[in-house]
Amino acid sequence: MTMEDLKKILVERLIDCDDPKILKKVSKALDVEVEIQAVREDEEIYTKIESKLTKEQWREIDRRSKDIKDGKAVLIPWEQVRKNLRKKYGV
C-alpha cells in the first residue's frame, strides 16, 4: 500500500466516523505531529545557526538565557517595541 492509498483510506474512514471521541483522538494525534515537525524544523535552523556562532556569542546567549530564567532580565513586550519603533522612525 502506498502512502497515497493510506491517506485516501484514512480520509474515507474519517468522513464515515461519527464518534466524537475518535475524532478528537485523531485531531490530537495530528496536532502532535505538527508540533514534532515544528521541532524538527527548529532543530535544523538551530544546527545552521550553531555552526555560524562563535564560542563568545554562545556564552552571551547562555548568559542572557540564564538571566531570563532567573528573572533578572528586563524584557520588553513586542507591542512596546513596535510602538517605540513607530515613534522613533515613523514606521
N, CA, C and O atoms as a Tinker XYZ file with bonds, in Angstrom:
   364  protein
     1  N      0.851000   -1.177000    0.000000    73     2
     2  CA     0.000000    0.000000    0.000000    64     1     3
     3  C      0.896000    1.239000    0.000000    63     2     4     5
     4  O      1.831000    1.343000    0.794000    81     3
     5  N      0.602000    2.153000   -0.882000    73     3     6
     6  CA     1.385000    3.386000   -0.957000    64     5     7
     7  C      0.892000    4.389000    0.080000    63     6     8     9
     8  O     -0.171000    4.213000    0.674000    81     7
     9  N      1.660000    5.419000    0.284000    73     7    10
    10  CA     1.280000    6.478000    1.214000    64     9    11
    11  C     -0.013000    7.140000    0.747000    63    10    12    13
    12  O     -0.879000    7.449000    1.566000    81    11
    13  N     -0.151000    7.359000   -0.541000    73    11    14
    14  CA    -1.364000    7.979000   -1.087000    64    13    15
    15  C     -2.591000    7.098000   -0.844000    63    14    16    17
    16  O     -3.662000    7.604000   -0.510000    81    15
    17  N     -2.434000    5.781000   -1.011000    73    15    18
    18  CA    -3.545000    4.863000   -0.747000    64    17    19
    19  C     -3.967000    4.943000    0.719000    63    18    20    21
    20  O     -5.158000    4.986000    1.027000    81    19
    21  N     -2.992000    4.962000    1.612000    73    19    22
    22  CA    -3.275000    5.044000    3.037000    64    21    23
    23  C     -4.004000    6.342000    3.382000    63    22    24    25
    24  O     -4.951000    6.336000    4.168000    81    23
    25  N     -3.565000    7.443000    2.798000    73    23    26
    26  CA    -4.224000    8.728000    3.035000    64    25    27
    27  C     -5.687000    8.677000    2.599000    63    26    28    29
    28  O     -6.572000    9.143000    3.317000    81    27
    29  N     -5.932000    8.115000    1.429000    73    27    30
    30  CA    -7.304000    8.031000    0.916000    64    29    31
    31  C     -8.180000    7.195000    1.843000    63    30    32    33
    32  O     -9.317000    7.569000    2.132000    81    31
    33  N     -7.656000    6.075000    2.303000    73    31    34
    34  CA    -8.414000    5.206000    3.207000    64    33    35
    35  C     -8.716000    5.944000    4.511000    63    34    36    37
    36  O     -9.834000    5.874000    5.022000    81    35
    37  N     -7.730000    6.643000    5.043000    73    35    38
    38  CA    -7.933000    7.378000    6.291000    64    37    39
    39  C     -8.959000    8.499000    6.128000    63    38    40    41
    40  O     -9.800000    8.706000    7.003000    81    39
    41  N     -8.891000    9.210000    5.027000    73    39    42
    42  CA    -9.856000   10.276000    4.773000    64    41    43
    43  C    -11.269000    9.692000    4.696000    63    42    44    45
    44  O    -12.207000   10.246000    5.269000    81    43
    45  N    -11.412000    8.592000    3.997000    73    43    46
    46  CA   -12.732000    7.958000    3.882000    64    45    47
    47  C    -13.243000    7.524000    5.253000    63    46    48    49
    48  O    -14.419000    7.707000    5.568000    81    47
    49  N    -12.356000    6.948000    6.070000    73    47    50
    50  CA   -12.760000    6.498000    7.407000    64    49    51
    51  C    -13.126000    7.682000    8.293000    63    50    52    53
    52  O    -14.053000    7.589000    9.098000    81    51
    53  N    -12.408000    8.795000    8.153000    73    51    54
    54  CA   -12.731000    9.987000    8.939000    64    53    55
    55  C    -14.096000   10.549000    8.544000    63    54    56    57
    56  O    -14.883000   10.951000    9.400000    81    55
    57  N    -14.360000   10.570000    7.266000    73    55    58
    58  CA   -15.649000   11.077000    6.783000    64    57    59
    59  C    -16.796000   10.217000    7.319000    63    58    60    61
    60  O    -17.852000   10.738000    7.678000    81    59
    61  N    -16.586000    8.910000    7.369000    73    59    62
    62  CA   -17.633000    7.991000    7.833000    64    61    63
    63  C    -17.751000    7.947000    9.362000    63    62    64    65
    64  O    -18.742000    7.437000    9.886000    81    63
    65  N    -16.774000    8.463000   10.065000    73    63    66
    66  CA   -16.759000    8.379000   11.531000    64    65    67
    67  C    -17.686000    9.418000   12.155000    63    66    68    69
    68  O    -17.650000   10.597000   11.806000    81    67
    69  N    -18.516000    8.950000   13.087000    73    67    70
    70  CA   -19.417000    9.848000   13.805000    64    69    71
    71  C    -19.118000    9.869000   15.308000    63    70    72    73
    72  O    -19.862000   10.475000   16.080000    81    71
    73  N    -18.052000    9.221000   15.714000    73    71    74
    74  CA   -17.706000    9.139000   17.130000    64    73    75
    75  C    -16.802000   10.312000   17.513000    63    74    76    77
    76  O    -15.650000   10.362000   17.082000    81    75
    77  N    -17.304000   11.259000   18.315000    73    75    78
    78  CA   -16.506000   12.438000   18.668000    64    77    79
    79  C    -15.212000   12.094000   19.401000    63    78    80    81
    80  O    -14.207000   12.789000   19.257000    81    79
    81  N    -15.242000   11.008000   20.194000    73    79    82
    82  CA   -14.027000   10.615000   20.925000    64    81    83
    83  C    -12.911000   10.224000   19.957000    63    82    84    85
    84  O    -11.759000   10.625000   20.122000    81    83
    85  N    -13.268000    9.449000   18.965000    73    83    86
    86  CA   -12.271000    9.028000   17.961000    64    85    87
    87  C    -11.771000   10.230000   17.181000    63    86    88    89
    88  O    -10.570000   10.367000   16.950000    81    87
    89  N    -12.679000   11.098000   16.775000    73    87    90
    90  CA   -12.279000   12.277000   16.003000    64    89    91
    91  C    -11.357000   13.181000   16.819000    63    90    92    93
    92  O    -10.400000   13.736000   16.278000    81    91
    93  N    -11.634000   13.334000   18.107000    73    91    94
    94  CA   -10.762000   14.141000   18.972000    64    93    95
    95  C     -9.388000   13.512000   19.099000    63    94    96    97
    96  O     -8.379000   14.218000   19.100000    81    95
    97  N     -9.338000   12.179000   19.207000    73    95    98
    98  CA    -8.048000   11.490000   19.312000    64    97    99
    99  C     -7.233000   11.665000   18.025000    63    98   100   101
   100  O     -6.024000   11.894000   18.071000    81    99
   101  N     -7.905000   11.556000   16.893000    73    99   102
   102  CA    -7.220000   11.745000   15.604000    64   101   103
   103  C     -6.701000   13.177000   15.514000    63   102   104   105
   104  O     -5.572000   13.416000   15.086000    81   103
   105  N     -7.533000   14.114000   15.921000    73   103   106
   106  CA    -7.132000   15.521000   15.889000    64   105   107
   107  C     -5.903000   15.759000   16.772000    63   106   108   109
   108  O     -4.965000   16.446000   16.368000    81   107
   109  N     -5.916000   15.187000   17.976000    73   107   110
   110  CA    -4.776000   15.332000   18.887000    64   109   111
   111  C     -3.516000   14.731000   18.279000    63   110   112   113
   112  O     -2.436000   15.317000   18.356000    81   111
   113  N     -3.666000   13.555000   17.674000    73   111   114
   114  CA    -2.517000   12.893000   17.056000    64   113   115
   115  C     -1.927000   13.758000   15.951000    63   114   116   117
   116  O     -0.707000   13.859000   15.822000    81   115
   117  N     -2.787000   14.379000   15.160000    73   115   118
   118  CA    -2.301000   15.244000   14.081000    64   117   119
   119  C     -1.652000   16.500000   14.647000    63   118   120   121
   120  O     -0.657000   16.976000   14.100000    81   119
   121  N     -2.200000   17.047000   15.738000    73   119   122
   122  CA    -1.587000   18.214000   16.384000    64   121   123
   123  C     -0.190000   17.878000   16.876000    63   122   124   125
   124  O      0.736000   18.674000   16.722000    81   123
   125  N     -0.038000   16.704000   17.464000    73   123   126
   126  CA     1.271000   16.274000   17.949000    64   125   127
   127  C      2.246000   16.172000   16.787000    63   126   128   129
   128  O      3.404000   16.572000   16.907000    81   127
   129  N      1.787000   15.642000   15.673000    73   127   130
   130  CA     2.659000   15.515000   14.500000    64   129   131
   131  C      3.100000   16.886000   14.009000    63   130   132   133
   132  O      4.253000   17.060000   13.615000    81   131
   133  N      2.198000   17.856000   14.026000    73   131   134
   134  CA     2.551000   19.220000   13.614000    64   133   135
   135  C      3.615000   19.783000   14.555000    63   134   136   137
   136  O      4.573000   20.414000   14.110000    81   135
   137  N      3.441000   19.552000   15.857000    73   135   138
   138  CA     4.427000   20.036000   16.831000    64   137   139
   139  C      5.785000   19.358000   16.630000    63   138   140   141
   140  O      6.828000   20.006000   16.718000    81   139
   141  N      5.763000   18.066000   16.362000    73   139   142
   142  CA     7.016000   17.334000   16.124000    64   141   143
   143  C      7.722000   17.899000   14.897000    63   142   144   145
   144  O      8.939000   18.083000   14.913000    81   143
   145  N      6.976000   18.173000   13.845000    73   143   146
   146  CA     7.563000   18.743000   12.628000    64   145   147
   147  C      8.161000   20.114000   12.915000    63   146   148   149
   148  O      9.234000   20.439000   12.408000    81   147
   149  N      7.480000   20.918000   13.721000    73   147   150
   150  CA     7.996000   22.246000   14.073000    64   149   151
   151  C      9.317000   22.118000   14.837000    63   150   152   153
   152  O     10.250000   22.888000   14.608000    81   151
   153  N      9.387000   21.154000   15.730000    73   151   154
   154  CA    10.625000   20.934000   16.487000    64   153   155
   155  C     11.736000   20.513000   15.539000    63   154   156   157
   156  O     12.868000   20.983000   15.653000    81   155
   157  N     11.416000   19.631000   14.605000    73   155   158
   158  CA    12.432000   19.201000   13.628000    64   157   159
   159  C     12.949000   20.392000   12.828000    63   158   160   161
   160  O     14.153000   20.521000   12.604000    81   159
   161  N     12.042000   21.253000   12.402000    73   159   162
   162  CA    12.454000   22.432000   11.634000    64   161   163
   163  C     13.297000   23.358000   12.501000    63   162   164   165
   164  O     14.296000   23.905000   12.034000    81   163
   165  N     12.902000   23.539000   13.763000    73   163   166
   166  CA    13.688000   24.366000   14.685000    64   165   167
   167  C     15.083000   23.797000   14.871000    63   166   168   169
   168  O     16.061000   24.542000   14.918000    81   167
   169  N     15.178000   22.465000   14.980000    73   167   170
   170  CA    16.482000   21.830000   15.154000    64   169   171
   171  C     17.369000   22.069000   13.934000    63   170   172   173
   172  O     18.571000   22.299000   14.069000    81   171
   173  N     16.771000   22.013000   12.742000    73   171   174
   174  CA    17.538000   22.266000   11.524000    64   173   175
   175  C     18.062000   23.702000   11.513000    63   174   176   177
   176  O     19.222000   23.947000   11.180000    81   175
   177  N     17.204000   24.635000   11.875000    73   175   178
   178  CA    17.610000   26.041000   11.927000    64   177   179
   179  C     18.673000   26.233000   12.983000    63   178   180   181
   180  O     19.677000   26.906000   12.749000    81   179
   181  N     18.453000   25.641000   14.151000    73   179   182
   182  CA    19.404000   25.758000   15.263000    64   181   183
   183  C     20.778000   25.233000   14.845000    63   182   184   185
   184  O     21.802000   25.846000   15.146000    81   183
   185  N     20.790000   24.088000   14.146000    73   183   186
   186  CA    22.051000   23.499000   13.698000    64   185   187
   187  C     22.774000   24.435000   12.735000    63   186   188   189
   188  O     23.994000   24.583000   12.807000    81   187
   189  N     22.022000   25.068000   11.835000    73   187   190
   190  CA    22.638000   26.005000   10.894000    64   189   191
   191  C     23.206000   27.214000   11.624000    63   190   192   193
   192  O     24.308000   27.667000   11.316000    81   191
   193  N     22.463000   27.734000   12.581000    73   191   194
   194  CA    22.925000   28.893000   13.347000    64   193   195
   195  C     24.115000   28.510000   14.223000    63   194   196   197
   196  O     25.101000   29.241000   14.321000    81   195
   197  N     23.995000   27.340000   14.856000    73   195   198
   198  CA    25.024000   26.881000   15.787000    64   197   199
   199  C     26.403000   26.876000   15.129000    63   198   200   201
   200  O     27.395000   27.251000   15.755000    81   199
   201  N     26.462000   26.458000   13.883000    73   199   202
   202  CA    27.742000   26.351000   13.205000    64   201   203
   203  C     28.321000   27.718000   12.846000    63   202   204   205
   204  O     29.505000   27.819000   12.527000    81   203
   205  N     27.500000   28.775000   12.894000    73   203   206
   206  CA    27.969000   30.096000   12.486000    64   205   207
   207  C     28.334000   31.000000   13.664000    63   206   208   209
   208  O     28.955000   32.046000   13.472000    81   207
   209  N     27.955000   30.606000   14.880000    73   207   210
   210  CA    28.238000   31.459000   16.030000    64   209   211
   211  C     29.564000   31.092000   16.682000    63   210   212   213
   212  O     29.968000   29.930000   16.704000    81   211
   213  N     30.229000   32.113000   17.213000    73   211   214
   214  CA    31.484000   31.878000   17.920000    64   213   215
   215  C     31.182000   31.401000   19.338000    63   214   216   217
   216  O     30.044000   31.489000   19.801000    81   215
   217  N     32.199000   30.898000   20.020000    73   215   218
   218  CA    32.035000   30.478000   21.415000    64   217   219
   219  C     31.628000   31.659000   22.290000    63   218   220   221
   220  O     30.822000   31.516000   23.210000    81   219
   221  N     32.185000   32.808000   21.996000    73   219   222
   222  CA    31.834000   34.009000   22.762000    64   221   223
   223  C     30.347000   34.352000   22.588000    63   222   224   225
   224  O     29.672000   34.706000   23.554000    81   223
   225  N     29.853000   34.248000   21.374000    73   223   226
   226  CA    28.441000   34.525000   21.125000    64   225   227
   227  C     27.555000   33.526000   21.871000    63   226   228   229
   228  O     26.518000   33.898000   22.419000    81   227
   229  N     27.971000   32.254000   21.887000    73   227   230
   230  CA    27.203000   31.248000   22.615000    64   229   231
   231  C     27.214000   31.527000   24.114000    63   230   232   233
   232  O     26.197000   31.349000   24.784000    81   231
   233  N     28.345000   31.960000   24.640000    73   231   234
   234  CA    28.411000   32.300000   26.070000    64   233   235
   235  C     27.436000   33.435000   26.387000    63   234   236   237
   236  O     26.763000   33.411000   27.418000    81   235
   237  N     27.363000   34.420000   25.503000    73   235   238
   238  CA    26.454000   35.540000   25.712000    64   237   239
   239  C     24.993000   35.076000   25.662000    63   238   240   241
   240  O     24.174000   35.512000   26.471000    81   239
   241  N     24.677000   34.208000   24.730000    73   239   242
   242  CA    23.323000   33.660000   24.651000    64   241   243
   243  C     22.995000   32.895000   25.926000    63   242   244   245
   244  O     21.908000   33.046000   26.483000    81   243
   245  N     23.928000   32.079000   26.385000    73   243   246
   246  CA    23.714000   31.318000   27.616000    64   245   247
   247  C     23.525000   32.246000   28.815000    63   246   248   249
   248  O     22.667000   31.998000   29.662000    81   247
   249  N     24.315000   33.304000   28.889000    73   247   250
   250  CA    24.220000   34.249000   30.000000    64   249   251
   251  C     22.856000   34.928000   29.995000    63   250   252   253
   252  O     22.203000   35.046000   31.032000    81   251
   253  N     22.437000   35.371000   28.821000    73   251   254
   254  CA    21.152000   36.059000   28.720000    64   253   255
   255  C     19.987000   35.107000   29.015000    63   254   256   257
   256  O     19.011000   35.492000   29.658000    81   255
   257  N     20.098000   33.882000   28.546000    73   255   258
   258  CA    19.060000   32.885000   28.820000    64   257   259
   259  C     18.934000   32.645000   30.323000    63   258   260   261
   260  O     17.827000   32.534000   30.850000    81   259
   261  N     20.062000   32.568000   31.001000    73   259   262
   262  CA    20.057000   32.369000   32.446000    64   261   263
   263  C     19.418000   33.575000   33.142000    63   262   264   265
   264  O     18.625000   33.410000   34.069000    81   263
   265  N     19.763000   34.782000   32.696000    73   263   266
   266  CA    19.157000   35.992000   33.280000    64   265   267
   267  C     17.639000   35.977000   33.119000    63   266   268   269
   268  O     16.909000   36.360000   34.033000    81   267
   269  N     17.170000   35.535000   31.963000    73   267   270
   270  CA    15.727000   35.469000   31.727000    64   269   271
   271  C     15.101000   34.454000   32.678000    63   270   272   273
   272  O     14.092000   34.742000   33.321000    81   271
   273  N     15.698000   33.270000   32.768000    73   271   274
   274  CA    15.157000   32.230000   33.650000    64   273   275
   275  C     15.167000   32.663000   35.108000    63   274   276   277
   276  O     14.254000   32.330000   35.864000    81   275
   277  N     16.197000   33.406000   35.506000    73   275   278
   278  CA    16.328000   33.857000   36.897000    64   277   279
   279  C     15.526000   35.118000   37.190000    63   278   280   281
   280  O     15.497000   35.585000   38.328000    81   279
   281  N     14.876000   35.669000   36.172000    73   279   282
   282  CA    14.057000   36.857000   36.363000    64   281   283
   283  C     14.866000   38.138000   36.489000    63   282   284   285
   284  O     14.358000   39.143000   36.985000    81   283
   285  N     16.110000   38.117000   36.050000    73   283   286
   286  CA    16.986000   39.287000   36.159000    64   285   287
   287  C     16.963000   40.167000   34.906000    63   286   288   289
   288  O     17.391000   41.320000   34.942000    81   287
   289  N     16.469000   39.621000   33.819000    73   287   290
   290  CA    16.485000   40.362000   32.549000    64   289   291
   291  C     15.302000   41.327000   32.472000    63   290   292   293
   292  O     14.213000   41.043000   32.971000    81   291
   293  N     15.539000   42.459000   31.843000    73   291   294
   294  CA    14.456000   43.412000   31.581000    64   293   295
   295  C     13.920000   43.085000   30.187000    63   294   296   297
   296  O     14.601000   43.277000   29.179000    81   295
   297  N     12.689000   42.590000   30.156000    73   295   298
   298  CA    12.091000   42.181000   28.891000    64   297   299
   299  C     11.087000   43.229000   28.440000    63   298   300   301
   300  O     10.347000   43.793000   29.246000    81   299
   301  N     11.077000   43.479000   27.134000    73   299   302
   302  CA    10.161000   44.461000   26.562000    64   301   303
   303  C      9.188000   43.721000   25.652000    63   302   304   305
   304  O      9.606000   43.048000   24.710000    81   303
   305  N      7.894000   43.842000   25.928000    73   303   306
   306  CA     6.901000   43.171000   25.079000    64   305   307
   307  C      6.970000   43.683000   23.638000    63   306   308   309
   308  O      7.306000   44.842000   23.394000    81   307
   309  N      6.646000   42.795000   22.686000    73   307   310
   310  CA     6.720000   43.128000   21.274000    64   309   311
   311  C      5.892000   44.368000   20.948000    63   310   312   313
   312  O      6.325000   45.204000   20.155000    81   311
   313  N      4.726000   44.499000   21.537000    73   311   314
   314  CA     3.889000   45.659000   21.249000    64   313   315
   315  C      4.592000   46.965000   21.640000    63   314   316   317
   316  O      4.460000   47.973000   20.946000    81   315
   317  N      5.325000   46.947000   22.730000    73   315   318
   318  CA     6.061000   48.141000   23.156000    64   317   319
   319  C      7.215000   48.425000   22.197000    63   318   320   321
   320  O      7.476000   49.579000   21.856000    81   319
   321  N      7.899000   47.377000   21.766000    73   319   322
   322  CA     8.988000   47.546000   20.788000    64   321   323
   323  C      8.435000   48.167000   19.516000    63   322   324   325
   324  O      9.012000   49.110000   18.975000    81   323
   325  N      7.320000   47.639000   19.043000    73   323   326
   326  CA     6.684000   48.152000   17.828000    64   325   327
   327  C      6.309000   49.627000   18.001000    63   326   328   329
   328  O      6.545000   50.442000   17.108000    81   327
   329  N      5.727000   49.962000   19.148000    73   327   330
   330  CA     5.335000   51.339000   19.426000    64   329   331
   331  C      6.557000   52.260000   19.428000    63   330   332   333
   332  O      6.519000   53.351000   18.860000    81   331
   333  N      7.638000   51.814000   20.067000    73   331   334
   334  CA     8.872000   52.612000   20.112000    64   333   335
   335  C      9.453000   52.836000   18.718000    63   334   336   337
   336  O      9.915000   53.931000   18.400000    81   335
   337  N      9.426000   51.795000   17.893000    73   335   338
   338  CA     9.947000   51.914000   16.525000    64   337   339
   339  C      9.112000   52.889000   15.707000    63   338   340   341
   340  O      9.649000   53.717000   14.972000    81   339
   341  N      7.800000   52.783000   15.841000    73   339   342
   342  CA     6.914000   53.704000   15.093000    64   341   343
   343  C      7.162000   55.150000   15.530000    63   342   344   345
   344  O      7.198000   56.067000   14.710000    81   343
   345  N      7.327000   55.326000   16.819000    73   343   346
   346  CA     7.552000   56.688000   17.335000    64   345   347
   347  C      8.905000   57.233000   16.849000    63   346   348   349
   348  O      9.010000   58.384000   16.425000    81   347
   349  N      9.933000   56.378000   16.922000    73   347   350
   350  CA    11.274000   56.838000   16.581000    64   349   351
   351  C     11.473000   57.007000   15.071000    63   350   352   353
   352  O     12.078000   57.984000   14.630000    81   351
   353  N     10.960000   56.047000   14.273000    73   351   354
   354  CA    11.233000   56.037000   12.831000    64   353   355
   355  C     10.018000   56.333000   11.957000    63   354   356   357
   356  O     10.131000   56.412000   10.734000    81   355
   357  N      8.865000   56.495000   12.585000    73   355   358
   358  CA     7.660000   56.774000   11.814000    64   357   359
   359  C      7.239000   55.627000   10.934000    63   358   360   361
   360  O      6.628000   55.826000    9.884000    81   359
   361  N      7.562000   54.441000   11.356000    73   359   362
   362  CA     7.235000   53.247000   10.573000    64   361   363
   363  C      5.851000   52.773000   10.891000    63   362   364
   364  O      5.396000   51.777000   10.329000    81   363
